[in-house]
Amino acid sequence: MAALLTLRRISHAPAYDRPADGSGQQAGGGIIHQLREGVGYTVGTPWLRWTLLFAVVAVFTFIGPFEVLLPFEVSDRLGGDATDFASALAAYGVGCALGQWPPPRCACPGAT
């Protein structure tokens, strides 16, 4: 609600509605054209393509099942309640933090 109220306070200027080239016509040919252009850019940029593919694989193979199945494991198999679920999430967070310590050293070319 606070975000919506904040957005309502932002003033609107007619200049925001005009394209940057000043021609008065909407650039891009509509939303379908803009979506195709965005997907083409994403597929054509190797680092962005592989980053998004890695994120999709991580969500579908680990993060999604973890978020969906952990409450059932805690309640059904362990007989726990919301406090136990919160403790499991806290332990996961602490494990993630400890698992990245010490920070890795980058041996990348050009890194200082």
Backbone as JSON Lines, residues from 0, in Angstrom:
{"i":0,"aa":"M","n":[0.82,-1.17,0.0],"ca":[0.0,0.0,0.0],"c":[0.88,1.25,0.0]}
{"i":1,"aa":"A","n":[1.95,1.2,0.77],"ca":[2.86,2.35,0.81],"c":[3.49,2.6,-0.55]}
{"i":2,"aa":"A","n":[3.81,1.53,-1.27],"ca":[4.4,1.7,-2.6],"c":[3.42,2.35,-3.56]}
{"i":3,"aa":"L","n":[2.16,1.95,-3.5],"ca":[1.15,2.57,-4.37],"c":[0.96,4.04,-4.03]}
{"i":4,"aa":"L","n":[0.95,4.37,-2.76],"ca":[0.82,5.77,-2.37],"c":[2.02,6.58,-2.83]}
{"i":5,"aa":"T","n":[3.19,6.0,-2.76],"ca":[4.39,6.69,-3.22],"c":[4.34,6.91,-4.72]}
{"i":6,"aa":"L","n":[3.88,5.92,-5.47],"ca":[3.76,6.08,-6.91],"c":[2.75,7.16,-7.28]}
{"i":7,"aa":"R","n":[1.7,7.31,-6.5],"ca":[0.7,8.33,-6.78],"c":[1.28,9.73,-6.58]}
{"i":8,"aa":"R","n":[2.29,9.87,-5.76],"ca":[2.87,11.18,-5.49],"c":[3.84,11.63,-6.57]}
{"i":9,"aa":"I","n":[4.26,10.71,-7.44],"ca":[5.18,11.07,-8.52],"c":[4.41,11.87,-9.56]}
{"i":10,"aa":"S","n":[4.94,13.01,-9.9],"ca":[4.24,13.84,-10.88],"c":[4.39,13.25,-12.28]}
{"i":11,"aa":"H","n":[3.36,13.49,-13.09],"ca":[3.37,12.99,-14.46],"c":[3.57,14.16,-15.41]}
{"i":12,"aa":"A","n":[4.51,14.01,-16.31],"ca":[4.76,15.04,-17.31],"c":[4.43,14.47,-18.69]}
{"i":13,"aa":"P","n":[3.8,15.26,-19.56],"ca":[3.5,14.77,-20.91],"c":[4.74,14.33,-21.68]}
{"i":14,"aa":"A","n":[5.9,14.85,-21.33],"ca":[7.13,14.46,-22.02],"c":[7.43,12.98,-21.84]}
{"i":15,"aa":"Y","n":[6.91,12.38,-20.77],"ca":[7.14,10.96,-20.53],"c":[6.42,10.09,-21.56]}
{"i":16,"aa":"D","n":[5.37,10.61,-22.16],"ca":[4.57,9.85,-23.11],"c":[5.14,9.87,-24.53]}
{"i":17,"aa":"R","n":[6.04,10.79,-24.82],"ca":[6.6,10.9,-26.17],"c":[7.85,10.04,-26.29]}
{"i":18,"aa":"P","n":[8.09,9.46,-27.46],"ca":[9.34,8.73,-27.67],"c":[10.52,9.7,-27.68]}
{"i":19,"aa":"A","n":[11.7,9.15,-27.44],"ca":[12.89,9.98,-27.3],"c":[13.26,10.7,-28.58]}
{"i":20,"aa":"D","n":[12.9,10.14,-29.75],"ca":[13.3,10.78,-31.0],"c":[12.43,11.97,-31.37]}
{"i":21,"aa":"G","n":[11.32,12.18,-30.65],"ca":[10.48,13.34,-30.88],"c":[9.56,13.21,-32.08]}
{"i":22,"aa":"S","n":[9.44,12.04,-32.67],"ca":[8.62,11.86,-33.86],"c":[7.13,11.85,-33.54]}
{"i":23,"aa":"G","n":[6.77,11.62,-32.3],"ca":[5.37,11.6,-31.93],"c":[4.73,10.23,-32.09]}
{"i":24,"aa":"Q","n":[5.41,9.27,-32.68],"ca":[4.87,7.92,-32.83],"c":[5.57,6.99,-31.85]}
{"i":25,"aa":"Q","n":[4.82,6.03,-31.4],"ca":[5.39,5.07,-30.46],"c":[6.45,4.23,-31.14]}
{"i":26,"aa":"A","n":[7.61,4.15,-30.55],"ca":[8.71,3.36,-31.1],"c":[8.5,1.89,-30.75]}
{"i":27,"aa":"G","n":[8.95,1.01,-31.6],"ca":[8.97,-0.4,-31.27],"c":[7.85,-1.23,-31.86]}
{"i":28,"aa":"G","n":[6.77,-0.64,-32.32],"ca":[5.72,-1.41,-32.96],"c":[4.87,-2.25,-32.04]}
{"i":29,"aa":"G","n":[4.78,-1.95,-30.81],"ca":[3.9,-2.66,-29.9],"c":[4.63,-3.62,-28.99]}
{"i":30,"aa":"I","n":[3.83,-4.22,-28.12],"ca":[4.41,-5.06,-27.07],"c":[5.0,-6.36,-27.62]}
{"i":31,"aa":"I","n":[4.38,-6.94,-28.66],"ca":[4.91,-8.19,-29.21],"c":[6.28,-7.95,-29.82]}
{"i":32,"aa":"H","n":[6.42,-6.84,-30.53],"ca":[7.72,-6.51,-31.12],"c":[8.77,-6.3,-30.03]}
{"i":33,"aa":"Q","n":[8.38,-5.61,-28.97],"ca":[9.32,-5.35,-27.87],"c":[9.7,-6.65,-27.16]}
{"i":34,"aa":"L","n":[8.74,-7.55,-26.98],"ca":[9.07,-8.85,-26.37],"c":[10.03,-9.65,-27.24]}
{"i":35,"aa":"R","n":[9.78,-9.67,-28.56],"ca":[10.69,-10.38,-29.46],"c":[12.08,-9.77,-29.42]}
{"i":36,"aa":"E","n":[12.14,-8.46,-29.39],"ca":[13.43,-7.79,-29.33],"c":[14.17,-8.12,-28.03]}
{"i":37,"aa":"G","n":[13.43,-8.15,-26.92],"ca":[14.05,-8.48,-25.64],"c":[14.54,-9.91,-25.58]}
{"i":38,"aa":"V","n":[13.74,-10.85,-26.1],"ca":[14.15,-12.25,-26.11],"c":[15.34,-12.43,-27.05]}
{"i":39,"aa":"G","n":[15.31,-11.76,-28.19],"ca":[16.45,-11.84,-29.12],"c":[17.74,-11.32,-28.5]}
{"i":40,"aa":"Y","n":[17.62,-10.23,-27.75],"ca":[18.8,-9.69,-27.08],"c":[19.31,-10.66,-26.02]}
{"i":41,"aa":"T","n":[18.39,-11.24,-25.26],"ca":[18.79,-12.18,-24.21],"c":[19.46,-13.41,-24.8]}
{"i":42,"aa":"V","n":[18.89,-13.96,-25.86],"ca":[19.47,-15.15,-26.49],"c":[20.79,-14.82,-27.17]}
{"i":43,"aa":"G","n":[20.92,-13.61,-27.69],"ca":[22.13,-13.22,-28.4],"c":[23.27,-12.77,-27.51]}
{"i":44,"aa":"T","n":[23.02,-12.58,-26.21],"ca":[24.06,-12.16,-25.27],"c":[24.46,-13.36,-24.43]}
{"i":45,"aa":"P","n":[25.64,-13.95,-24.7],"ca":[25.98,-15.23,-24.05],"c":[25.96,-15.2,-22.53]}
{"i":46,"aa":"W","n":[26.53,-14.18,-21.91],"ca":[26.59,-14.18,-20.44],"c":[25.19,-14.07,-19.85]}
{"i":47,"aa":"L","n":[24.31,-13.31,-20.48],"ca":[22.95,-13.17,-19.98],"c":[22.16,-14.45,-20.19]}
{"i":48,"aa":"R","n":[22.33,-15.08,-21.35],"ca":[21.65,-16.33,-21.64],"c":[22.03,-17.41,-20.63]}
{"i":49,"aa":"W","n":[23.32,-17.57,-20.36],"ca":[23.76,-18.63,-19.45],"c":[23.4,-18.32,-18.0]}
{"i":50,"aa":"T","n":[23.39,-17.04,-17.64],"ca":[22.97,-16.67,-16.29],"c":[21.51,-17.02,-16.07]}
{"i":51,"aa":"L","n":[20.66,-16.69,-17.03],"ca":[19.24,-17.0,-16.89],"c":[18.98,-18.5,-16.93]}
{"i":52,"aa":"L","n":[19.68,-19.23,-17.79],"ca":[19.51,-20.68,-17.83],"c":[19.92,-21.33,-16.51]}
{"i":53,"aa":"F","n":[21.03,-20.87,-15.93],"ca":[21.47,-21.39,-14.64],"c":[20.42,-21.11,-13.57]}
{"i":54,"aa":"A","n":[19.85,-19.9,-13.57],"ca":[18.84,-19.55,-12.58],"c":[17.6,-20.42,-12.73]}
{"i":55,"aa":"V","n":[17.18,-20.67,-13.96],"ca":[16.0,-21.5,-14.2],"c":[16.25,-22.92,-13.71]}
{"i":56,"aa":"V","n":[17.41,-23.47,-14.02],"ca":[17.73,-24.83,-13.58],"c":[17.79,-24.89,-12.06]}
{"i":57,"aa":"A","n":[18.4,-23.89,-11.43],"ca":[18.49,-23.88,-9.97],"c":[17.12,-23.8,-9.32]}
{"i":58,"aa":"V","n":[16.24,-22.98,-9.86],"ca":[14.91,-22.86,-9.27],"c":[14.12,-24.15,-9.41]}
{"i":59,"aa":"F","n":[14.17,-24.78,-10.58],"ca":[13.37,-25.98,-10.79],"c":[13.95,-27.22,-10.12]}
{"i":60,"aa":"T","n":[15.25,-27.26,-9.9],"ca":[15.82,-28.48,-9.32],"c":[16.08,-28.39,-7.82]}
{"i":61,"aa":"F","n":[16.29,-27.19,-7.29],"ca":[16.62,-27.12,-5.87],"c":[15.71,-26.17,-5.1]}
{"i":62,"aa":"I","n":[15.66,-24.93,-5.5],"ca":[14.97,-23.92,-4.7],"c":[13.47,-24.21,-4.63]}
{"i":63,"aa":"G","n":[12.84,-24.53,-5.77],"ca":[11.41,-24.81,-5.77],"c":[11.04,-25.98,-4.9]}
{"i":64,"aa":"P","n":[11.64,-27.15,-5.12],"ca":[11.31,-28.29,-4.25],"c":[11.62,-28.04,-2.77]}
{"i":65,"aa":"F","n":[12.69,-27.31,-2.5],"ca":[13.03,-27.01,-1.12],"c":[11.93,-26.17,-0.47]}
{"i":66,"aa":"E","n":[11.5,-25.12,-1.16],"ca":[10.47,-24.24,-0.6],"c":[9.12,-24.95,-0.46]}
{"i":67,"aa":"V","n":[8.82,-25.86,-1.36],"ca":[7.52,-26.52,-1.33],"c":[7.51,-27.7,-0.36]}
{"i":68,"aa":"L","n":[8.58,-28.48,-0.34],"ca":[8.57,-29.73,0.42],"c":[9.04,-29.59,1.87]}
{"i":69,"aa":"L","n":[9.82,-28.58,2.18],"ca":[10.33,-28.46,3.55],"c":[9.22,-28.34,4.59]}
{"i":70,"aa":"P","n":[8.18,-27.55,4.37],"ca":[7.12,-27.51,5.4],"c":[6.46,-28.88,5.63]}
{"i":71,"aa":"F","n":[6.28,-29.67,4.58],"ca":[5.71,-31.0,4.75],"c":[6.66,-31.93,5.5]}
{"i":72,"aa":"E","n":[7.93,-31.84,5.2],"ca":[8.91,-32.68,5.91],"c":[8.92,-32.34,7.4]}
{"i":73,"aa":"V","n":[8.91,-31.06,7.71],"ca":[8.95,-30.66,9.11],"c":[7.68,-31.08,9.84]}
{"i":74,"aa":"S","n":[6.54,-30.88,9.22],"ca":[5.29,-31.19,9.95],"c":[4.96,-32.67,9.94]}
{"i":75,"aa":"D","n":[5.06,-33.33,8.78],"ca":[4.62,-34.72,8.7],"c":[5.64,-35.71,9.22]}
{"i":76,"aa":"R","n":[6.87,-35.59,8.8],"ca":[7.87,-36.58,9.2],"c":[8.49,-36.29,10.56]}
{"i":77,"aa":"L","n":[8.67,-35.01,10.86],"ca":[9.32,-34.66,12.13],"c":[8.32,-34.29,13.21]}
{"i":78,"aa":"G","n":[7.06,-34.09,12.85],"ca":[6.05,-33.73,13.84],"c":[6.24,-32.33,14.4]}
{"i":79,"aa":"G","n":[6.84,-31.46,13.61],"ca":[7.14,-30.12,14.1],"c":[6.02,-29.13,13.81]}
{"i":80,"aa":"D","n":[6.23,-27.92,14.32],"ca":[5.28,-26.84,14.1],"c":[5.99,-25.68,13.41]}
{"i":81,"aa":"A","n":[5.38,-24.5,13.46],"ca":[5.94,-23.33,12.78],"c":[7.3,-22.93,13.35]}
{"i":82,"aa":"T","n":[7.49,-23.14,14.64],"ca":[8.78,-22.81,15.25],"c":[9.88,-23.71,14.71]}
{"i":83,"aa":"D","n":[9.58,-24.97,14.54],"ca":[10.57,-25.89,13.99],"c":[10.88,-25.57,12.52]}
{"i":84,"aa":"F","n":[9.85,-25.17,11.79],"ca":[10.05,-24.77,10.4],"c":[10.95,-23.54,10.33]}
{"i":85,"aa":"A","n":[10.7,-22.57,11.2],"ca":[11.55,-21.37,11.25],"c":[12.98,-21.73,11.62]}
{"i":86,"aa":"S","n":[13.14,-22.68,12.52],"ca":[14.49,-23.12,12.9],"c":[15.2,-23.8,11.74]}
{"i":87,"aa":"A","n":[14.46,-24.57,10.95],"ca":[15.06,-25.21,9.78],"c":[15.49,-24.17,8.75]}
{"i":88,"aa":"L","n":[14.66,-23.16,8.53],"ca":[15.05,-22.09,7.6],"c":[16.26,-21.32,8.12]}
{"i":89,"aa":"A","n":[16.29,-21.07,9.43],"ca":[17.44,-20.36,10.0],"c":[18.71,-21.19,9.87]}
{"i":90,"aa":"A","n":[18.61,-22.49,10.1],"ca":[19.77,-23.36,9.94],"c":[20.25,-23.38,8.49]}
{"i":91,"aa":"Y","n":[19.31,-23.36,7.56],"ca":[19.67,-23.28,6.13],"c":[20.43,-22.0,5.83]}
{"i":92,"aa":"G","n":[19.95,-20.89,6.36],"ca":[20.62,-19.61,6.14],"c":[22.02,-19.57,6.75]}
{"i":93,"aa":"V","n":[22.15,-20.1,7.95],"ca":[23.48,-20.14,8.59],"c":[24.41,-21.05,7.81]}
{"i":94,"aa":"G","n":[23.89,-22.18,7.35],"ca":[24.72,-23.09,6.55],"c":[25.17,-22.46,5.25]}
{"i":95,"aa":"C","n":[24.3,-21.7,4.62],"ca":[24.69,-21.0,3.38],"c":[25.77,-19.97,3.66]}
{"i":96,"aa":"A","n":[25.63,-19.24,4.76],"ca":[26.62,-18.23,5.1],"c":[27.97,-18.87,5.44]}
{"i":97,"aa":"L","n":[27.95,-19.94,6.19],"ca":[29.21,-20.61,6.55],"c":[29.82,-21.34,5.36]}
{"i":98,"aa":"G","n":[28.97,-21.82,4.46],"ca":[29.47,-22.54,3.3],"c":[30.23,-21.67,2.32]}
{"i":99,"aa":"Q","n":[30.02,-20.37,2.35],"ca":[30.76,-19.49,1.45],"c":[31.97,-18.85,2.13]}
{"i":100,"aa":"W","n":[32.24,-19.22,3.36],"ca":[33.39,-18.65,4.07],"c":[34.53,-19.62,4.05]}
{"i":101,"aa":"P","n":[35.74,-19.29,3.79],"ca":[36.22,-17.97,3.41],"c":[35.86,-17.65,1.96]}
{"i":102,"aa":"P","n":[35.8,-16.38,1.63],"ca":[35.43,-16.01,0.27],"c":[36.42,-16.59,-0.75]}
{"i":103,"aa":"P","n":[35.94,-17.0,-1.9],"ca":[36.83,-17.56,-2.9],"c":[37.77,-16.5,-3.46]}
{"i":104,"aa":"R","n":[38.93,-16.94,-3.88],"ca":[39.89,-16.03,-4.52],"c":[39.73,-16.16,-6.02]}
{"i":105,"aa":"C","n":[39.63,-15.04,-6.67],"ca":[39.4,-15.03,-8.11],"c":[40.75,-15.12,-8.83]}
{"i":106,"aa":"A","n":[40.9,-16.12,-9.66],"ca":[42.11,-16.25,-10.46],"c":[41.79,-15.92,-11.91]}
{"i":107,"aa":"C","n":[40.88,-14.96,-12.08],"ca":[40.46,-14.58,-13.42],"c":[41.5,-13.69,-14.07]}
{"i":108,"aa":"P","n":[41.67,-13.83,-15.38],"ca":[42.6,-12.93,-16.06],"c":[42.13,-11.5,-15.97]}
{"i":109,"aa":"G","n":[43.01,-10.62,-15.66],"ca":[42.69,-9.21,-15.56],"c":[42.17,-8.78,-14.21]}
{"i":110,"aa":"A","n":[41.96,-9.72,-13.28],"ca":[41.48,-9.36,-11.94],"c":[42.66,-8.86,-11.12]}
{"i":111,"aa":"T","n":[42.36,-7.88,-10.3],"ca":[43.44,-7.33,-9.45],"c":[43.35,-7.84,-8.06]}
